[in-house]
Amino acid sequence: MDIQIGSRTIGPDHPTYFIADVAANHDGDLERAKMLIRLAKEAGAEAAKFQNFRAPKIVSDYGFKHMNSQVSHQATWKKSVFQVYQEASIPFEWTTILKDECDKIGIDFFSAPYDFEAIDHLDPYVQMYKAGSGEIDWIEALERMAAKGKPFFIATGAATIGEVQRAVRAILKINPQLVLMQCNTNYTASPDNYDHLHLNVLKTYATMFPGVILGLSDHTHALAPVLGAVTLGARVIERHFTDRNDREGPDHKFAMNPENWAKMVAETRLLERSLGSPDKFVAGNEVQTAVVQRRCLRAARDIKAGEVFTREMVDVLRPATPGAIKPHEIPDVIGTRALTDIPMGKELRWTDLGAYNVKRET
């Protein structure tokens, strides 16, 4: 099914919808967040996304401090996990300001909430909800978002197919407007991450969940994953967005900058044009080529009226003059009579040949 977000329709037969995830790249600065919204719009994004979390509601300071060490992408953080989340959080007071900025320049605003209060707070301001991969098995939160009755995007990184099924079932019982996004949740920006994207999962999702719109939530830089995902049916693409990848902060390293974002959008639009129709036919710009490059049957020598055609009397040559006999019809020509004189090189037409085959005469 298609879903509607403002004036945009998202579905298999519509252009890909690009989400610029600003996430923590505002670096605690409201004016910087507004600047990134404007840059995202200029680069071709349809939506500017944020993340509404508060450190005490998303991470356990005790839990992370009692791990042996910070792991994965967090291993490079110079501050504690709790402190990083604390500094990257967005005050609820920003919501109206960010929404107004998006409305002013014509880009969709939304945010991924990470606690019940955030889910309810965002409801008056957003046209859709997004659940990050880490929420895949928090069914009560998924149900609370789905119950708002708005399009619902869910990423499926670091999840098993059973966990995805459970989440999808829970959401679809409440809300059919689902975008299911393949995702790999490794934020290290390592080149090895391309070996773990598994875009072919989109084919599995298409088979298991017909009618659900597919998407990709990605944390790599290259164009290939996006183009591959769109080819496999994804119609929503989400990537992190920043102005500069060398800034300090948890999300800058693996985000897209404006130049690369604009190139990604432009290449995807070319891909969409190139994918075209599943029907095979002579395309509009091939009509003339079909004449000059294809062949038709022509007289291999001067032929007199009444002569019976043999294979040696027929050449197969370009151009394929419209109305001429086609090469695959050679067997039907052999044994017919010429009704008129035919000069060497002239195309053969059925109006030039007898209506019967002499092989049948007894």
Residue pairs with C-beta under 8 A, 6 or more apart in sequence:
1 11
1 176
1 177
1 211
1 213
2 9
2 10
2 11
2 13
2 14
2 213
3 9
3 10
3 11
3 151
3 177
3 179
3 213
4 10
4 151
5 17
5 47
5 108
5 127
5 128
5 151
6 108
6 127
8 14
8 17
8 46
8 108
10 17
10 151
10 179
10 213
10 235
10 236
11 213
11 235
12 213
12 233
12 235
14 235
15 235
15 269
15 272
16 230
16 234
16 235
16 236
16 237
16 268
16 272
17 46
17 47
17 235
17 236
17 237
18 44
18 45
18 46
18 47
18 237
18 238
18 261
18 264
18 265
18 268
19 45
19 46
19 47
19 48
19 49
19 153
19 236
19 237
19 238
19 239
20 36
20 40
20 43
20 45
20 47
20 48
20 49
20 239
20 240
20 241
20 256
20 261
21 49
21 50
21 51
21 238
21 239
21 240
21 241
21 255
22 33
22 36
22 37
22 40
22 48
22 49
22 50
22 240
22 241
22 242
23 49
23 50
23 51
23 88
23 240
23 251
23 255
24 51
24 88
24 249
24 250
24 251
25 36
25 240
25 241
25 242
25 247
25 249
25 251
25 252
25 255
26 32
26 33
26 36
26 50
26 90
27 247
27 248
27 249
28 87
28 88
30 94
30 97
33 50
33 90
33 94
33 98
34 97
34 98
34 101
35 243
36 48
36 241
36 242
36 243
37 48
37 98
37 101
37 102
37 105
37 107
37 109
38 101
38 105
39 241
39 243
39 258
40 48
40 107
40 241
40 258
40 261
41 48
41 105
41 106
41 107
42 258
42 262
43 241
43 258
43 259
43 261
43 262
43 265
44 261
44 262
44 265
44 266
45 107
45 241
45 261
45 265
46 107
46 108
47 107
47 108
47 109
47 110
48 98
48 102
48 107
48 108
48 109
48 241
49 110
49 111
49 112
49 130
49 238
50 90
50 98
50 109
50 110
50 111
50 112
51 90
51 111
51 112
51 114
51 132
52 89
52 90
52 92
52 95
52 111
52 112
52 113
52 114
52 118
52 121
52 122
53 85
53 89
53 90
53 113
53 114
53 115
53 118
54 89
54 114
54 115
54 118
55 61
55 82
55 83
55 85
55 86
55 89
57 114
57 115
57 117
57 118
58 85
58 114
58 115
59 81
59 82
59 85
61 80
61 81
61 82
64 70
64 80
64 81
64 82
65 80
65 82
69 75
70 77
70 81
72 186
72 187
72 188
73 186
73 187
73 188
73 250
74 81
74 84
77 84
77 250
79 87
84 250
88 249
88 250
88 251
90 98
90 111
92 118
92 121
95 111
95 121
95 122
95 125
96 125
98 109
99 109
99 125
101 109
102 108
102 109
103 109
108 127
108 128
109 125
109 126
110 122
110 126
110 127
110 128
110 129
110 130
111 118
111 122
111 126
111 130
112 129
112 130
112 131
112 132
113 119
113 121
113 122
113 129
113 145
114 132
114 135
115 141
116 141
116 144
119 129
119 141
119 144
119 145
119 148
122 129
123 148
126 150
127 150
127 151
128 150
128 151
128 152
128 153
129 145
129 146
129 148
129 150
129 151
129 152
129 153
130 152
130 153
130 154
130 155
130 238
131 141
131 142
131 145
131 152
131 153
131 154
131 155
132 155
133 155
133 156
133 157
133 158
133 159
133 183
133 185
133 217
134 158
134 185
135 141
135 142
135 154
136 154
136 155
136 156
136 158
136 159
136 163
136 164
136 167
137 159
137 163
137 166
137 167
139 166
139 167
139 170
142 154
142 167
142 170
142 171
143 170
143 171
143 174
145 152
146 152
146 170
146 171
146 174
146 175
147 174
147 175
148 175
149 175
150 175
150 177
151 177
151 178
151 179
152 171
152 175
152 177
152 178
152 179
153 178
153 179
153 181
153 215
153 236
153 238
154 167
154 168
154 171
154 178
154 179
154 180
154 181
155 181
155 183
155 185
155 217
155 238
156 163
156 164
156 167
156 180
156 181
156 182
156 183
156 201
157 183
157 184
157 185
157 217
158 184
158 185
159 167
161 204
161 208
164 180
164 205
165 208
168 178
168 180
168 209
168 212
171 178
172 178
172 212
176 211
178 209
178 212
178 213
179 212
179 213
179 214
179 215
179 236
180 205
180 209
180 212
180 213
180 214
180 215
181 214
181 215
181 216
181 217
181 234
181 236
181 238
182 197
182 198
182 199
182 201
182 202
182 205
182 214
182 215
182 216
182 217
182 229
182 234
183 216
183 217
183 218
184 193
184 196
184 197
184 198
184 218
184 219
185 219
186 193
186 196
186 219
187 219
187 250
187 251
187 253
187 254
188 254
189 219
189 220
189 221
189 253
189 254
193 219
193 220
194 220
194 222
194 224
194 225
197 218
197 220
197 225
199 216
199 225
199 228
199 229
199 232
200 232
202 214
202 216
202 229
202 232
202 233
202 234
203 232
203 233
205 212
205 214
206 214
206 232
206 233
213 235
213 236
214 229
214 232
214 233
214 234
214 235
214 236
215 229
215 234
215 235
215 236
215 237
215 238
216 225
216 226
216 229
216 234
216 236
216 237
216 238
217 238
217 239
218 225
218 226
218 229
218 237
218 238
218 239
219 239
219 240
219 254
220 254
221 254
221 256
221 260
223 263
223 264
223 267
226 237
226 239
226 264
226 267
226 268
227 267
227 268
227 271
229 237
230 237
230 268
230 271
230 272
230 275
231 271
231 275
237 264
237 268
239 255
239 256
239 261
239 264
240 251
240 254
240 255
240 256
241 255
241 256
241 257
241 258
241 261
242 251
242 252
242 255
242 256
242 257
243 257
243 258
244 252
244 257
245 252
245 253
245 255
245 257
246 252
256 264
282 290
290 320
291 319
291 320
291 321
291 322
292 318
292 319
292 320
293 318
293 319
293 320
294 318
294 319
294 320
295 316
295 317
295 318
295 319
295 320
295 327
296 316
296 317
296 319
296 320
296 321
296 324
296 325
296 326
296 327
296 347
296 348
297 314
297 315
297 316
297 324
297 325
297 326
297 327
297 329
297 330
297 333
297 347
297 348
298 314
298 315
298 316
298 317
298 324
298 345
298 346
298 347
298 348
299 313
299 314
299 315
299 342
299 343
299 344
299 345
299 346
299 348
300 312
300 313
300 314
300 315
300 344
301 313
301 344
302 341
302 342
302 343
302 344
303 309
303 313
303 338
303 341
303 342
303 344
304 338
304 341
305 338
305 339
305 340
305 341
306 337
306 338
307 313
307 337
307 338
308 335
308 336
308 337
308 358
309 333
309 334
309 335
309 336
309 337
309 338
309 353
310 334
311 330
311 334
314 330
314 333
314 334
314 348
315 345
316 327
316 330
317 345
320 326
321 347
323 347
323 349
324 347
324 348
324 349
325 333
325 347
325 348
325 349
325 350
333 348
333 353
335 357
335 358
335 359
336 353
336 354
336 356
336 357
336 358
337 353
337 354
337 358
338 352
338 353
338 354
339 351
339 352
339 353
339 354
340 352
342 348
342 352
